Amino acid sequence: MAATDDRFDKKVDKRAEKRAEKTAERRATATLIGVIASGTAGAATLPEDQAEAMFHVYDGGGVTATGPALLVRKSLADKVSLSASYYLDAVSNASIDVVTTASPFKEKRNAFTVGADYLVRDSLLSISAETSKEPDYKADAVTLGVSQEVFGGMTTVSLGYTRGSDKVGKKDEGFFDYARHWQYRLGVTQILTPRLLASLNYEVVSDDGYLGNPYRAARVFGAAVPERNPRTRSSRAIKASVIADLGARNSVRGEYRYFWDTWAIKAHTVDLAYSRWFGDQWLADATLRYYTQDKALFYSDNAATETRYVSRNRQLSTFNSVGLGAKLSYAWKKVPGQYEIKLNGAYEFVRFKFKDFTDIRSGNLYSFDANVLQLFVSATY
């Protein structure tokens, strides 16, 4: 069985991880909104002691991915917070790239992360290490970060660095290569008014090594040829966010992100969210996300000339997506000063439309819908 695959589909768990990061960000935002509403600012604090168990389902474009995720975080002596997480992704892949060039397949990916946060006065130092493995891909990464509160806690400055190393393989064919990644981050968060928070983040990423997919084929004059991508890539991204407390336990968030790289891709993302409490136990969130990008310089649906670099990876094409999501949290049990248990459910519908990538079976422009479901229990103690 050939394991032909598009990395975007195969690594759908990466999107789930990003959504989990967004969830954590929203929780932090909700806490900070409370601080803004009260008109006070405090010193830097460690993350809360918590435990989470989640089950996720992704279904879209012929790909189904399911699996559990576990997270545990515990502080020591009010100075150090230790965390560990595990993520399992079982993928059944029959994406358009697979069904047009090989046979559908199934595989699993396991990911482990450990981390520590250290509080020093108004500074929070963080370090984490992650490793993930699947039959033909192994990735390792180390992340360092520091955030510093200044001006009486009204401003937070953060710096981050991630170093990643991947081993890329081709199942049953003896192929392997390496890819290395460097990511640098700078962010500033500012309390503007008692009800308004703004942040600005800048990110630089540098990639080197094998940045393609050994299974994917491009098309030149209608004939299938191996994909050939440059072995280096640099990208930049800037994101601006605004969070407003509307009163009556309502808040809104708006984000805009601009991305550009040396492959000539330019992308825009607009993210809007609304949160509202219903009583003391129910919290509802609604999100709307729009994404659009231009194609890479060497992308072609069917190249008319032979060039040094050529790719038919649809994630390097011109396309856009619209996502609509909702999340509901219920405070199931709570003992003040001891613990709180919440039940959470989140659903997102995403529509992808490609402007210069065709389904070679029909000759029509390709599009697909994706559904993402997350069910999890979270506890702070």
Protein Blocks (a to p, Z undefined) as FASTA:
>chain_A
ZZbdcfklmmmmmmmmmmmmmmmmmmmmmmmmmmmmnopacdddddddddddddddddee
hiacddddddddddehhlaccdddddddddddfbfklmmmmccdddddddddddddddeh
jaccdddddddddfkbccddddddddddeehhlaccdddddddddddddehklpacdddd
ddddddddddfbfkbccdddddddddedjfbdfkbccdeehiacdddddfbdcddddddd
ddddebjhiacdddddddddfkopacddddddddddehjlbccddddddddddddfkbcf
bdcbdcfbdcfbfklmccddddddddddddfbacehiaccdddddddddddddfkbccfk
nopacddddddddddddddZZ
